[in-house]
């Protein structure tokens, strides 16, 4: 899913500050943003940038020191690894 790859790229250039079941807080280019579900969208706030449309049941979680996102899209459940420092940085 291309939208998830774009989320991975965003997180690769960010510092993850906080993770909850329903949001991620990141530092990106010296500005703090929140990534969360708003109705049927995954959005990045300050402002309102839609990252993924037509999703539900968004859940963020850590497993084996990696950050994952789980969601439902068109009736199918998905889980993607979206961030681990070792994936992107030395």
Phi and psi restraints in degrees (value plus and minus 20) as a CYANA .aco file:
   2 UNK   PHI     -82.5   -42.5
   2 UNK   PSI     -57.1   -17.1
   3 UNK   PHI     -82.4   -42.4
   3 UNK   PSI     -56.4   -16.4
   4 UNK   PHI     -88.6   -48.6
   4 UNK   PSI     -57.8   -17.8
   5 UNK   PHI     -82.5   -42.5
   5 UNK   PSI     -58.4   -18.4
   6 UNK   PHI     -86.5   -46.5
   6 UNK   PSI     -57.4   -17.4
   7 UNK   PHI     -83.5   -43.5
   7 UNK   PSI     -62.9   -22.9
   8 UNK   PHI     -78.6   -38.6
   8 UNK   PSI     -64.7   -24.7
   9 UNK   PHI     -83.1   -43.1
   9 UNK   PSI     -61.5   -21.5
  10 UNK   PHI     -80.2   -40.2
  10 UNK   PSI     -66.5   -26.5
  11 UNK   PHI     -87.8   -47.8
  11 UNK   PSI     -50.2   -10.2
  12 UNK   PHI     -84.4   -44.4
  12 UNK   PSI     -48.0    -8.0
  13 UNK   PHI    -116.8   -76.8
  13 UNK   PSI     -11.0    29.0
  14 UNK   PHI    -141.6  -101.6
  14 UNK   PSI     148.3   188.3
  15 UNK   PHI    -130.0   -90.0
  15 UNK   PSI     104.4   144.4
  16 UNK   PHI     -99.2   -59.2
  16 UNK   PSI      99.3   139.3
  17 UNK   PHI    -113.9   -73.9
  17 UNK   PSI     -58.6   -18.6
  18 UNK   PHI    -174.1  -134.1
  18 UNK   PSI     125.1   165.1
  19 UNK   PHI    -154.0  -114.0
  19 UNK   PSI     111.3   151.3
  20 UNK   PHI    -146.7  -106.7
  20 UNK   PSI     152.9   192.9
  21 UNK   PHI     -76.9   -36.9
  21 UNK   PSI     -54.5   -14.5
  22 UNK   PHI    -134.9   -94.9
  22 UNK   PSI     -13.9    26.1
  23 UNK   PHI    -178.5  -138.5
  23 UNK   PSI     142.4   182.4
  24 UNK   PHI    -147.0  -107.0
  24 UNK   PSI     116.8   156.8
  25 UNK   PHI    -129.8   -89.8
  25 UNK   PSI     108.8   148.8
  26 UNK   PHI    -149.5  -109.5
  26 UNK   PSI     136.3   176.3
  27 UNK   PHI    -126.7   -86.7
  27 UNK   PSI      96.4   136.4
  28 UNK   PHI    -151.6  -111.6
  28 UNK   PSI      97.7   137.7
  29 UNK   PHI      31.0    71.0
  29 UNK   PSI      29.8    69.8
  30 UNK   PHI      44.5    84.5
  30 UNK   PSI       1.3    41.3
  31 UNK   PHI    -153.3  -113.3
  31 UNK   PSI     120.4   160.4
  32 UNK   PHI    -110.5   -70.5
  32 UNK   PSI     110.5   150.5
  33 UNK   PHI    -146.1  -106.1
  33 UNK   PSI     134.9   174.9
  34 UNK   PHI    -137.2   -97.2
  34 UNK   PSI     112.5   152.5
  35 UNK   PHI    -129.4   -89.4
  35 UNK   PSI     103.1   143.1
  36 UNK   PHI    -177.2  -137.2
  36 UNK   PSI     146.4   186.4
  37 UNK   PHI    -102.1   -62.1
  37 UNK   PSI     114.7   154.7
  38 UNK   PHI    -150.0  -110.0
  38 UNK   PSI      87.3   127.3
  39 UNK   PHI      37.5    77.5
  39 UNK   PSI    -136.8   -96.8
  40 UNK   PHI    -125.3   -85.3
  40 UNK   PSI      11.8    51.8
  41 UNK   PHI    -154.4  -114.4
  41 UNK   PSI     130.1   170.1
  42 UNK   PHI    -118.0   -78.0
  42 UNK   PSI     104.7   144.7
  43 UNK   PHI    -147.4  -107.4
  43 UNK   PSI     137.8   177.8
  44 UNK   PHI    -131.1   -91.1
  44 UNK   PSI     103.4   143.4
  45 UNK   PHI    -136.6   -96.6
  45 UNK   PSI     117.8   157.8
  46 UNK   PHI    -103.4   -63.4
  46 UNK   PSI     114.5   154.5
  47 UNK   PHI      63.4   103.4
  47 UNK   PSI    -170.7  -130.7
  48 UNK   PHI    -176.9  -136.9
  48 UNK   PSI      69.3   109.3
  49 UNK   PHI    -126.5   -86.5
  49 UNK   PSI     101.2   141.2
  50 UNK   PHI     -98.3   -58.3
  50 UNK   PSI     104.2   144.2
  51 UNK   PHI    -116.8   -76.8
  51 UNK   PSI     -62.0   -22.0
  52 UNK   PHI    -162.2  -122.2
  52 UNK   PSI     113.2   153.2
  53 UNK   PHI    -119.8   -79.8
  53 UNK   PSI     138.7   178.7
  54 UNK   PHI      39.3    79.3
  54 UNK   PSI      24.3    64.3
  55 UNK   PHI    -141.7  -101.7
  55 UNK   PSI     144.1   184.1
  56 UNK   PHI    -166.7  -126.7
  56 UNK   PSI     151.6   191.6
  57 UNK   PHI      35.3    75.3
  57 UNK   PSI      22.5    62.5
  58 UNK   PHI     -89.0   -49.0
  58 UNK   PSI     114.4   154.4
  59 UNK   PHI    -162.7  -122.7
  59 UNK   PSI     110.3   150.3
  60 UNK   PHI    -125.2   -85.2
  60 UNK   PSI     120.6   160.6
  61 UNK   PHI    -177.5  -137.5
  61 UNK   PSI     136.4   176.4
  62 UNK   PHI    -118.6   -78.6
  62 UNK   PSI     120.4   160.4
  63 UNK   PHI    -170.0  -130.0
  63 UNK   PSI     109.2   149.2
  64 UNK   PHI      31.0    71.0
  64 UNK   PSI      24.1    64.1
  65 UNK   PHI      44.0    84.0
  65 UNK   PSI      -2.8    37.2
  66 UNK   PHI    -138.0   -98.0
  66 UNK   PSI     131.0   171.0
  67 UNK   PHI    -116.1   -76.1
  67 UNK   PSI     112.9   152.9
  68 UNK   PHI    -143.3  -103.3
  68 UNK   PSI     135.8   175.8
  69 UNK   PHI    -142.4  -102.4
  69 UNK   PSI     117.3   157.3
  70 UNK   PHI    -142.7  -102.7
  70 UNK   PSI     118.1   158.1
  71 UNK   PHI    -181.2  -141.2
  71 UNK   PSI     148.5   188.5
  72 UNK   PHI    -129.7   -89.7
  72 UNK   PSI     110.1   150.1
  73 UNK   PHI    -155.3  -115.3
  73 UNK   PSI     101.1   141.1
  74 UNK   PHI      30.7    70.7
  74 UNK   PSI      23.4    63.4
  75 UNK   PHI      60.0   100.0
  75 UNK   PSI     -16.6    23.4
  76 UNK   PHI    -136.9   -96.9
  76 UNK   PSI     116.8   156.8
  77 UNK   PHI    -106.4   -66.4
  77 UNK   PSI     117.0   157.0
  78 UNK   PHI    -148.8  -108.8
  78 UNK   PSI     128.2   168.2
  79 UNK   PHI    -153.4  -113.4
  79 UNK   PSI     109.2   149.2
  80 UNK   PHI    -152.8  -112.8
  80 UNK   PSI     116.8   156.8
  81 UNK   PHI     -95.3   -55.3
  81 UNK   PSI     106.0   146.0
  82 UNK   PHI    -139.2   -99.2
  82 UNK   PSI     -32.3     7.7
  83 UNK   PHI    -183.4  -143.4
  83 UNK   PSI     112.2   152.2
  84 UNK   PHI    -175.7  -135.7
  84 UNK   PSI     107.4   147.4
  85 UNK   PHI     -70.7   -30.7
  85 UNK   PSI     -60.2   -20.2
  86 UNK   PHI     -87.0   -47.0
  86 UNK   PSI     -41.9    -1.9
  87 UNK   PHI     -88.6   -48.6
  87 UNK   PSI     -49.6    -9.6
  88 UNK   PHI    -141.0  -101.0
  88 UNK   PSI     -45.4    -5.4
  89 UNK   PHI    -149.3  -109.3
  89 UNK   PSI     138.9   178.9
